[in-house]
Amino acid sequence: MSRARLIFSTALIALLAACGDDTEPREHEPDGSADSGAEPDGGDLRPTLTIRFDARAGDVPARCGDLLPGFGPEGDRAASLADLRFYVHAIELRDPDGEFVPATIVDEAPWQADGVALLDFEDASAGCSNGTAPTRDHVAVHVPEGEYDAIRFTLGVPFELNHRDVTTSPSPLNLTRLYWTWRGGYIFFRVDLESEDGRDFHVHLGSTGCVSEAPTLPPDEACARPNRPTFTLEGFDADASVVVLDLTALLSGVDLDFNTEGTGLGCQAAPTDPECVVPMTALGLSFGEAEPTWSAFRLSND
């Protein structure tokens, strides 16, 4: 691809973002590569499994327009939702032999493509004005029939997809609100909150330390900090389990009203940002001397 086209595409991304709301997740034409669900040897279709997700503040569903409890240093503050979306890939389930079996994320426009799925818990209502009306709370996969007792998944977008043109990518990789630059790639995980005092606090996770000649050019090598954590959750039940993102665990003890600069901006995965210590470790990433707690996601057998 020519340098001129790269610059033009990036300018178009900036124009789309400046226009306001994200584009709706859009349908895309099949290119013949969509997964059919067939076994590699041409056998019968695998059963389709729906893996359910939810976003909560403790036990309270996190939805636009609701005041969510459990935040702040004492756990006695509330916040409202402004955005909540994240990508997952590389889903695996553990069989009775203790082996993790890959689950194929099926192409299902506009939410799943190329082995990546988007979970979306904002609906563009109330304070979620940057979002889109459709929501998505599950991932559809093909998996061999059997019993499974644990689930493993990776947060984010794989490197080979992370630095391509957002303006021509199929849904769900076409959302400008979930994209930084061609160099930086996608925002893997986006949570935007507004505190009771009206301050915005966000957690935006994506790859950092990405090197290219210009922001309009993709990197040739993996970024220094890929920031694609893999979660393993025990006690999975295909019929009952829900993978829960717990916002109060993500931000346990964090003062949403005042960060170190008094602005309440939050964390954008910068390796020197002290506001990132709690959310980054909760998302399964080391941060300085702080070790991962893996507390952001848990299983609930509803």
C-alpha positions in Angstrom: 0.0 0.0 0.0 1.4 3.4 -0.9 2.3 6.0 1.6 -0.2 8.4 0.1 -3.0 6.0 0.6 -2.0 5.4 4.2 -2.1 9.1 4.9 -5.4 9.5 3.2 -6.9 6.6 5.2 -5.7 8.0 8.5 -7.1 11.4 7.6 -10.5 9.7 6.9 -10.3 8.1 10.3 -9.8 11.4 11.9 -12.7 12.9 9.9 -15.1 10.1 11.0 -14.1 10.5 14.6 -14.7 14.2 14.4 -18.2 13.8 13.1 -19.4 12.6 16.5 -20.9 9.2 17.2 -19.4 5.9 16.1 -20.7 4.3 13.0 -23.1 1.4 13.6 -21.5 -2.0 13.3 -22.1 -2.9 9.7 -22.7 -6.0 7.7 -20.0 -7.1 5.3 -20.0 -9.3 2.2 -18.5 -12.7 2.6 -15.2 -13.2 0.9 -15.3 -16.9 0.8 -13.1 -17.3 3.9 -15.8 -17.3 6.6 -15.7 -20.3 8.9 -18.4 -22.9 8.0 -18.2 -24.8 11.2 -16.9 -27.9 9.4 -14.3 -30.1 10.9 -10.8 -29.8 9.2 -11.3 -33.3 7.6 -14.6 -32.3 6.1 -16.7 -34.0 8.7 -20.0 -32.9 10.3 -20.6 -29.5 11.6 -19.6 -28.9 15.2 -22.3 -27.9 17.7 -22.6 -24.1 18.2 -22.1 -22.9 21.7 -23.2 -19.5 23.0 -20.8 -18.1 25.6 -22.6 -15.5 27.6 -20.9 -12.3 29.0 -22.2 -9.5 31.2 -20.9 -6.3 32.7 -21.8 -5.5 36.3 -20.8 -3.3 39.2 -20.6 -6.0 41.9 -23.9 -7.7 41.3 -25.6 -4.7 39.7 -25.9 -4.9 35.9 -23.9 -2.0 34.3 -26.2 -0.3 31.9 -26.4 3.2 30.4 -28.6 5.6 32.5 -28.1 3.8 35.8 -26.1 4.9 38.8 -23.7 2.1 39.6 -22.6 1.6 43.3 -19.4 0.4 44.9 -16.7 2.8 43.7 -14.2 5.0 45.5 -11.7 4.3 48.2 -14.4 3.3 50.7 -16.7 1.6 48.1 -19.4 4.1 48.9 -19.4 6.2 45.7 -21.4 5.8 42.5 -20.8 6.4 38.9 -22.7 6.2 35.6 -21.7 4.4 32.4 -20.6 6.3 29.3 -19.1 3.5 27.2 -18.3 -0.2 27.7 -17.0 -2.4 24.9 -14.2 -4.9 24.5 -12.8 -7.4 22.0 -11.9 -11.1 22.7 -10.3 -13.8 20.7 -8.5 -17.2 21.2 -11.3 -18.8 23.2 -10.6 -22.3 24.6 -12.5 -24.7 26.8 -10.9 -27.4 29.0 -12.1 -31.0 28.6 -12.2 -33.7 31.2 -8.6 -34.7 30.3 -7.4 -31.3 31.3 -6.7 -30.3 27.8 -7.8 -26.9 26.4 -9.7 -27.3 23.2 -9.8 -24.3 20.8 -13.3 -22.9 20.2 -13.8 -21.3 16.7 -15.3 -17.9 16.8 -17.7 -18.0 13.9 -18.1 -15.2 11.4 -21.3 -13.6 12.4 -21.8 -10.0 11.1 -21.7 -7.5 12.5 -20.2 -8.8 15.8 -17.7 -11.4 14.9 -15.2 -11.7 12.1 -11.7 -13.1 11.5 -11.6 -14.9 14.9 -12.4 -11.7 16.9 -15.6 -10.9 18.7 -16.9 -7.7 20.2 -18.9 -7.5 23.4 -20.9 -4.2 23.7 -22.8 -3.1 26.8 -23.6 0.5 25.8 -26.7 1.4 23.8 -26.1 5.0 22.9 -28.7 6.1 25.4 -28.4 8.5 28.4 -24.7 9.3 28.9 -23.5 6.8 26.4 -23.7 9.2 23.5 -20.4 8.1 21.8 -21.7 4.6 21.3 -24.1 2.7 19.0 -27.6 1.5 19.7 -27.1 -2.3 19.1 -25.6 -4.3 22.0 -24.0 -7.7 22.2 -23.7 -9.9 25.3 -22.4 -13.3 23.9 -19.9 -14.9 21.6 -21.0 -17.7 19.3 -18.4 -20.5 18.8 -18.1 -23.9 17.2 -16.6 -26.4 19.6 -16.5 -30.2 19.6 -19.3 -31.8 21.6 -18.3 -32.7 25.1 -18.1 -31.5 28.7 -15.9 -28.6 29.7 -15.0 -27.2 33.2 -12.9 -24.1 32.4 -12.8 -21.3 29.9 -9.7 -19.4 28.6 -9.9 -16.3 26.4 -7.6 -13.4 25.4 -8.6 -9.8 25.6 -7.9 -7.7 22.5 -7.1 -8.0 18.8 -4.3 -10.2 17.5 -1.2 -8.4 16.1 -1.9 -9.5 12.5 -5.3 -7.7 12.6 -4.4 -4.9 15.0 -2.8 -2.4 12.7 -4.9 -2.5 9.5 -7.2 0.1 8.0 -10.2 0.6 10.2 -12.1 2.3 7.4 -12.1 -0.9 5.2 -12.1 -3.6 7.9 -15.2 -5.7 8.4 -17.3 -5.3 11.5 -16.6 -5.4 14.4 -13.2 -4.0 13.5 -14.7 -0.9 11.8 -15.4 1.2 14.8 -13.5 4.4 15.0 -14.3 4.9 18.7 -12.3 1.7 19.3 -9.2 2.7 17.4 -6.2 4.9 18.2 -3.9 5.1 15.2 -2.5 2.8 12.5 0.6 2.6 14.6 -1.2 1.9 17.9 -4.1 -0.1 16.5 -7.3 -0.8 18.3 -8.6 0.0 21.8 -9.0 -3.5 23.0 -11.0 -2.6 26.1 -12.9 0.6 26.6 -14.7 1.6 29.9 -15.8 5.2 30.3 -17.5 6.3 33.5 -18.7 9.6 35.0 -18.4 10.1 38.7 -21.1 11.6 40.9 -19.2 14.9 40.8 -19.3 14.9 37.0 -15.7 13.9 36.3 -14.9 11.5 33.5 -12.8 8.5 34.3 -11.8 5.9 31.7 -9.8 2.8 31.2 -8.6 2.3 27.6 -6.4 -0.7 27.0 -4.4 -1.3 23.8 -0.9 -2.1 22.7 1.8 0.5 23.5 5.4 0.8 22.6 4.6 0.3 19.0 7.3 1.5 16.6 6.8 2.8 13.0 8.1 5.7 11.0 4.9 7.7 11.5 1.6 7.3 13.3 0.0 6.7 9.8 2.2 3.6 9.3 1.7 0.2 10.9 4.6 -1.4 12.8 6.5 -4.2 11.3 7.2 -5.9 14.6 5.2 -6.6 17.7 4.7 -3.7 20.1 6.9 -3.6 23.2 3.8 -3.9 25.4 1.2 -6.0 23.5 -1.3 -5.8 26.5 -3.3 -8.8 25.4 -4.0 -10.6 28.7 -5.3 -14.1 28.8 -7.9 -15.1 31.4 -8.5 -18.6 32.7 -11.7 -19.0 34.6 -12.5 -22.2 36.6 -15.9 -23.8 37.1 -17.3 -23.2 33.6 -20.7 -24.7 32.9 -21.8 -24.3 29.3 -25.5 -24.2 30.3 -25.2 -21.8 33.2 -22.0 -19.8 33.2 -21.8 -16.1 32.5 -18.4 -14.4 32.1 -18.7 -11.2 34.2 -16.7 -8.1 33.8 -16.9 -6.5 37.3 -16.3 -2.8 37.1 -15.9 -2.4 40.9 -13.2 -5.1 40.9 -11.6 -3.4 37.8 -11.4 -0.1 39.8 -11.2 -1.4 43.4 -10.4 1.5 45.7 -9.7 4.0 42.9 -10.9 7.6 43.4 -12.8 8.4 40.2 -13.0 12.1 41.1 -9.4 12.9 41.5 -6.4 11.3 39.8 -2.8 12.5 40.5 -3.4 15.6 38.4 -6.8 16.3 39.8 -8.4 15.9 36.4 -10.1 12.5 36.8 -9.0 11.3 33.3 -8.1 7.8 34.1 -5.8 5.2 32.3 -4.8 4.9 28.7 -2.3 2.0 29.3 0.7 4.3 29.6 3.4 2.4 31.4 4.2 5.4 33.7 0.6 6.4 34.5 -0.1 5.8 38.2 -3.8 5.7 37.5 -3.2 2.5 35.6 -1.9 0.4 38.5 -5.2 -0.9 39.7 -7.1 -1.4 36.3 -4.0 -2.8 34.5 -3.3 -5.4 37.2 -7.0 -6.2 37.5 -6.9 -6.9 33.7 -4.1 -9.4 34.2 -1.1 -7.3 33.4 2.0 -6.4 35.4 2.5 -2.8 36.0 5.9 -1.7 37.4 6.4 -3.8 40.5 2.7 -4.5 40.8 1.7 -8.1 39.9 -1.5 -9.1 38.1 -4.6 -9.7 40.2 -6.8 -11.0 37.4 -9.8 -9.7 39.3 -11.7 -7.9 36.5 -13.3 -11.0 35.1 -15.1 -13.8 37.0 -17.6 -16.6 36.3 -21.1 -16.4 37.6 -23.4 -19.5 37.3 -26.7 -17.7 37.0 
